[in-house]
Amino acid sequence: MGSRICRVQIFTAPLPISPDSSDRAGWIRFAKRIVHPFIDNRATIHFTEYSALLRLRPTMKSFENKTVLITGGNSGIGKATVLAFAKEGANVVISGRRVAEGEKLAKEITSGGGSALFVRTDVAREDDIVALVEKTVGTFGALHIAFNNAGTEGQFGLLTTEQTVEHYHQVCDINIRGVLLSMKHEIPAMLRSGGGAIVNNSSVGGHIGFPGSSVYVASKFAVIGLTKTAALEFARQGIRVNSVSPGPVQTEMLDRGLR
């Protein structure tokens, strides 16, 4: 019972020959040829219902009395993380823009004996982030862990010469500004609790380039830069800041990007 985690393999073989720059459909096919071999289809993530599992929570709970905030927690990697922390006894704060999905997920956890709260949040808006952190601390008394996972893929298949200012803001306002604003307000709350841990969700695209996704790749490189800087700034005050860089995982975001 439960989700299985995708095993990601990094291949070092030469990439297939790229299509002509004018062939937009070819770029999408090219991206699929790069991405699909990374996924072990025998271990596709399945986001199953966890209610029954939550009722069987172990006596020893790794994160009991800890409060965890997860942005973009309604689906995909964020939802899997929400459920994993709930299973381990944490107070889980789910943030996202889709209210019905977030409230349903929080209800599933609480009805199974867990502790969860949904707060509607647009991470590109600083006032929303302020309200999110205040609601978290006001409800559970402290903030100990944050997973800044909210992100968007934008539009894949656009060459660098085809990018627009609008598309740049669509991606970077969430992927970069959202992480920056989240840390800006999470860290003071953690300092008041004596320390904490932050994990920012980057991507394998934060380490290498992918044709047709320059803005997305740049945003994920930026997440790693923000992470390294904040880690150096607050390490001596008991705040650990790290990033993770998932390869392709079969989620709604990946499905949208490869259509």
For each residue, the residues with C-beta under 8 A, 3 or more apart:
1: 48 52 53
2: 48 50 53
3: 45 46 47 48 80 83
4: 43 44 45 46
5: 43 45 80
6: 39 40 43 44 45 247 248 249 250
7: 40 43
8: 38 39 40 204 246 247 248 249
9: 37 38 40 247
10: 38 204 247
11: 37 38
12:
13:
14:
15: 18 34
16: 30 33 34
17:
18: 15 27 30 211
19: 23 26 27 29 30
20: 23 26
21: 159
22:
23: 19 20 26 27
24: 27 28 157
25: 28 29
26: 19 20 23 29 30
27: 18 19 23 24 30 31 156 157 159 211 212
28: 24 25 31 32 156 157 212 258 259
29: 19 25 26 32 33
30: 16 18 19 26 27 33 34 211 212
31: 27 28 34 35 156 157 210 211 212 213 257 258
32: 28 29 35 36 258
33: 16 29 30 36 37
34: 15 16 30 31 37 38 210
35: 31 32 38 39 248 254 258
36: 32 33 39 248
37: 9 11 33 34
38: 8 9 10 11 34 35 247 248
39: 6 8 35 36 44 248 249 250
40: 6 7 8 9 43 44
41: 44
42:
43: 4 5 6 7 40
44: 4 6 39 40 41 250
45: 3 4 5 6 80 249 250 251
46: 3 4
47: 3 75 76 79 80 83
48: 1 2 3
49: 52 108
50: 2 53 54 83 86 87 108 109 112
51: 54 55 108 111 112
52: 1 49 55 56 112
53: 1 2 50 56 57 87 112
54: 50 51 57 86 87 108 109 112 113 114
55: 51 52 112 113
56: 52 53
57: 53 54 61 87 89 113 114
58: 61
59:
60:
61: 57 58 64 88 89 90
62: 88 89
63: 66 68 85 88 89 90 145
64: 61 88 89 90
65: 89 91
66: 63 89 90 91 144 145
67: 90 91 92 93 136 140 141 142 143 144 145
68: 63 85 90 91 92 93 144 145 146 147
69: 93 95 132 133 136 143 145 146 147 186
70: 73 78 81 82 85 92 93 94 95 146 147 149
71: 78 95 96 121 123 132 146 147 148 149 150 178 182
72: 75 76 78 95 96 123 149 150 151 201
73: 70 78 79 81 82 92 94 95 96 102 105 149
74: 78 79 94 96 97 98 101 102 105
75: 47 72 78 79 96 101 251 252
76: 47 72 79 80 249 251 252 253
77: 80 81 149 201 246 249 251
78: 70 71 72 73 74 75 81 82 94 96 147 149 150
79: 47 73 74 75 76 82 83 105
80: 3 5 45 47 76 77 83 84
81: 70 73 77 78 84 85 147 149
82: 70 73 78 79 85 86 92 94 105 109 116
83: 3 47 50 79 80 86 87 109
84: 80 81 87 88
85: 63 68 70 81 82 88 90 92 145
86: 50 54 82 83 89 90 92 109 112 114 115 116
87: 50 53 54 57 83 84 114
88: 61 62 63 64 84 85
89: 57 61 62 63 64 65 66 86 114
90: 61 63 64 66 67 68 85 86 115 145
91: 65 66 67 68 115 116 117 139 140
92: 67 68 70 73 82 85 86 106 109 114 115 116 117
93: 67 68 69 70 116 117 118 119 132 135 136 139 140
94: 70 73 74 78 82 102 105 106 116 117 118 119
95: 69 70 71 72 73 102 118 119 120 121 123 132 150
96: 71 72 73 74 75 78 101 102 118 120 121 150
97: 74 120 121 122
98: 74 101 102
99: 102 103 118 120
100: 103 104
101: 74 75 96 98 104 105
102: 73 74 94 95 96 98 99 105 106 118 119 120
103: 99 100 106 107 118
104: 100 101 107 108
105: 73 74 79 82 94 101 102 108 109 116 118
106: 92 94 102 103 109 110 116 117 118
107: 103 104 110 111
108: 49 50 51 54 104 105 111 112
109: 50 54 82 83 86 92 105 106 112 114 115 116
110: 106 107 113 114 115 116
111: 51 107 108
112: 50 51 52 53 54 55 86 108 109
113: 54 55 57 110
114: 54 57 86 87 89 92 109 110
115: 86 90 91 92 109 110 140
116: 82 86 91 92 93 94 105 106 109 110
117: 91 92 93 94 106 135 136 139 140
118: 93 94 95 96 99 102 103 105 106
119: 93 94 95 102 131 132 135 136
120: 95 96 97 99 102 128
121: 71 95 96 97 125 128 129 131 132 150
122: 97 125 128
123: 71 72 95 128 129 148 150 174 177 178 179 181 182
124: 173 174 177 178 181
125: 121 122 128 129
126: 129 130 181 184 185
127: 130 131
128: 120 121 122 123 125 131 132
129: 121 123 125 126 132 133 181 182 184 185
130: 126 127 133 134 185
131: 119 121 127 128 134 135
132: 69 71 93 95 119 121 128 129 135 136 185
133: 69 129 130 136 137 143 185 186 189
134: 130 131 137 138
135: 93 117 119 131 132 138 139
136: 67 69 93 117 119 132 133 139 140 143 189
137: 133 134 140 141 142 143 189 192
138: 134 135
139: 91 93 117 135 136
140: 67 91 93 115 117 136 137 143
141: 67 137
142: 67 137 189 192 193
143: 67 69 133 136 137 140 146 186 189 190 193 196
144: 66 67 68 190 193 196 197
145: 63 66 67 68 69 85 90 196 197 198 199
146: 68 69 70 71 143 182 183 186 190 196 197 198 199
147: 68 69 70 71 78 81 198 199 201
148: 71 123 178 179 182 183 186 198 199 200 201
149: 70 71 72 73 77 78 81 201
150: 71 72 78 95 96 121 123 174 178
151: 72 174 175 178 201 219 253
152: 170 171 174 175 253
153: 156 171 213 216 253 256 257
154: 167 170 171 213 215 216
155: 158 167
156: 27 28 31 153 212 213 216 257 258
157: 24 27 28 31 212 213
158: 155 162 163 167 212 213 214 215
159: 21 27 162 163 211 212 214
160: 163 214
161:
162: 158 159
163: 158 159 160 167 168 214 215
164: 167 168
165: 168 169
166: 169 170
167: 154 155 158 163 164 170 171 215
168: 163 164 165 171 172 215
169: 165 166 172 173
170: 152 154 166 167 173 174
171: 152 153 154 167 168 174 175 215 216 219
172: 168 169 175 176 177 215 218 219 222
173: 124 169 170 176 177 178
174: 123 124 150 151 152 170 171 177 178
175: 151 152 171 172 178 179 216 219 220 222 223
176: 172 173 179 180 219 222 223 226
177: 123 124 172 173 174 180 181
178: 71 123 124 148 150 151 173 174 175 181 182
179: 123 148 175 176 182 183 200 223 226
180: 176 177 183 184 226
181: 123 124 126 129 177 178 184 185
182: 71 123 129 146 148 178 179 185 186
183: 146 148 179 180 186 187 198 200 226 230 241
184: 126 129 180 181 187
185: 126 129 130 132 133 181 182 188 189
186: 69 133 143 146 148 182 183 189 190 196 198
187: 183 184 190 191 196 198 230 234 239
188: 185 191 192
189: 133 136 137 142 143 185 186 192 193 196
190: 143 144 146 186 187 193 195 196 198 238 239
191: 187 188 194 195 196 234 237 238 239
192: 137 142 188 189
193: 142 143 144 189 190 196
194: 191 238
195: 190 191 237 238 239 240
196: 143 144 145 146 186 187 189 190 191 193 238 239 240
197: 144 145 146 239 240 241 242
198: 145 146 147 148 183 186 187 190 230 239 240 241 242
199: 145 146 147 148 241 242 243 244
200: 148 179 183 223 226 227 241 242 243 244
201: 72 77 147 148 149 151 223 243 244 246
202: 205 206 220 221 223 224 227 243 244 245
203: 206 216 220 223 245 246
204: 8 10 207 208 245 246 247 248
205: 202 208 209 210 213 216 217 220
206: 202 203 217 220 221 223 224 243 245
207: 204 221 224 245
208: 204 205 217
209: 205 214 217
210: 31 34 205 213 216 217
211: 18 27 30 31 159
212: 27 28 30 31 156 157 158 159
213: 31 153 154 156 157 158 205 210 216 217
214: 158 159 160 163 209 217 218
215: 154 158 163 167 168 171 172 218 219
216: 153 154 156 171 175 203 205 210 213 219 220
217: 205 206 208 209 210 213 214 220 221
218: 172 214 215 221 222
219: 151 171 172 175 176 215 216 222 223
220: 175 202 203 205 206 216 217 223 224 245
221: 202 206 207 217 218 224 225
222: 172 175 176 218 219 225 226
223: 175 176 179 200 201 202 203 206 219 220 226 227 243
224: 202 206 207 220 221 227 228 243 245
225: 221 222 228 229
226: 176 179 180 183 200 222 223 229 230
227: 200 202 223 224 230 231 241 242 243
228: 224 225 231 232
229: 225 226 232 233
230: 183 187 198 226 227 233 234 239 241
231: 227 228 234 235 240 241 242
232: 228 229 235
233: 229 230
234: 187 191 230 231 237 238 239 241
235: 231 232 239 240 241
236:
237: 191 195 234
238: 190 191 194 195 196 234
239: 187 190 191 195 196 197 198 230 234 235
240: 195 196 197 198 231 235
241: 183 197 198 199 200 227 230 231 234 235
242: 197 198 199 200 227 231
243: 199 200 201 202 206 223 224 227
244: 199 200 201 202
245: 202 203 204 206 207 220 224
246: 8 77 201 203 204 249
247: 6 8 9 10 38 204
248: 6 8 35 36 38 39 204 254
249: 6 8 39 45 76 77 246 254
250: 6 39 44 45 254 255
251: 45 75 76 77 254 255
252: 75 76 255 256
253: 76 151 152 153 256 257
254: 35 248 249 250 251 257 258
255: 250 251 252 258 259
256: 153 252 253 259
257: 31 153 156 253 254
258: 28 31 32 35 156 254 255
259: 28 255 256
